[in-house]
Amino acid sequence: MAKTTKTAKVLLVDDSNKALQQEKNLLERTGVQVTTALTGPEAIKLVYTDKPDIMFLDLMLPEMGGDAVCRFIKSNPRLADISVIIVTARTEEEVMQRLFQCGCDAYVTKPFKPEELLRKLKVVLDEKEIYLNWDKLLDH
């Protein structure tokens, strides 16, 4: 199959403006289109209006937790193909079980190195056959 040249869409969801801005700045260097949301309900509205290829979703959100958002997305046939990566500082066994029960595709634990976020993005985009020039980003 030919390589896809479309611009990948990423949705970042975190209740911390600082975290959102840092992650957005990092991911935009790859050439992806980044949209952000501060709450679960805001993220759900955005997936309907501008469906992303991948979503980095904080677990601990006000109003609606990241696992509930993920469960909603994965149970909806129109949205289920969005790759959801949960971002969390929690590593307790019951939290890890919650992550996989909600249907997330992967998770990243905080704090994380920028390269870790980029590698997760690369794996998902490669699976979707969306290719970017990663050499300059991952080698430095």
Backbone hydrogen bonds, N-H to C=O, Kabsch-Sander energy under -0.5 kcal/mol:
donor,donor_aa,acceptor,acceptor_aa,energy
4,T,129,E,-1.4
8,A,6,K,-0.5
10,V,33,Q,-3.1
11,L,54,I,-2.2
12,L,10,V,-0.5
12,L,35,T,-2.8
13,V,56,F,-2.7
14,D,37,A,-2.0
17,N,15,D,-0.6
20,L,16,S,-2.5
21,Q,17,N,-2.5
22,Q,18,K,-2.3
23,E,19,A,-2.6
24,K,20,L,-2.8
25,N,21,Q,-2.6
26,L,22,Q,-2.0
27,L,23,E,-2.8
28,E,24,K,-2.6
29,R,25,N,-0.8
29,R,26,L,-0.8
30,T,27,L,-1.7
31,G,28,E,-1.4
32,V,27,L,-0.9
33,Q,8,A,-3.1
34,V,32,V,-0.6
35,T,10,V,-2.6
37,A,12,L,-2.0
40,G,62,P,-0.8
43,A,39,T,-1.9
44,I,40,G,-2.4
45,K,41,P,-2.0
46,L,42,E,-2.1
47,V,43,A,-2.2
48,Y,44,I,-1.0
48,Y,45,K,-0.5
49,T,45,K,-1.6
50,D,46,L,-2.9
53,D,9,K,-2.4
54,I,9,K,-1.7
55,M,83,S,-2.9
56,F,11,L,-2.3
57,L,55,M,-0.7
57,L,85,I,-2.8
58,D,13,V,-2.5
58,D,56,F,-0.5
59,L,87,V,-2.3
61,L,59,L,-1.1
64,M,62,P,-2.3
66,G,59,L,-2.7
69,V,65,G,-2.1
70,C,66,G,-2.6
71,R,67,D,-2.4
72,F,68,A,-2.2
73,I,69,V,-2.4
74,K,70,C,-3.0
75,S,71,R,-1.5
76,N,72,F,-0.5
76,N,73,I,-1.2
79,L,76,N,-1.7
80,A,76,N,-2.2
82,I,79,L,-2.5
83,S,53,D,-2.2
85,I,55,M,-3.3
85,I,83,S,-0.5
86,I,84,V,-0.6
86,I,106,A,-2.2
87,V,57,L,-2.6
88,T,86,I,-0.5
88,T,108,V,-2.4
95,V,92,E,-0.6
96,M,92,E,-2.2
97,Q,93,E,-2.2
98,R,94,E,-1.8
99,L,95,V,-2.0
100,F,96,M,-1.7
101,Q,97,Q,-2.2
102,C,98,R,-1.7
103,G,100,F,-0.6
104,C,99,L,-1.5
105,D,84,V,-2.6
106,A,84,V,-1.3
108,V,86,I,-2.6
110,K,88,T,-2.6
116,E,113,K,-1.2
117,L,113,K,-1.3
118,L,114,P,-2.2
119,R,115,E,-2.5
120,K,116,E,-2.1
121,L,117,L,-2.3
122,K,118,L,-2.6
123,V,119,R,-2.5
124,V,120,K,-2.1
125,L,121,L,-2.7
126,D,122,K,-2.8
127,E,123,V,-2.0
128,K,124,V,-1.6
129,E,126,D,-1.4
130,I,125,L,-3.2
131,Y,4,T,-1.1
131,Y,129,E,-0.5
134,W,132,L,-1.1
137,L,134,W,-1.1
138,L,134,W,-2.5
139,D,135,D,-1.4
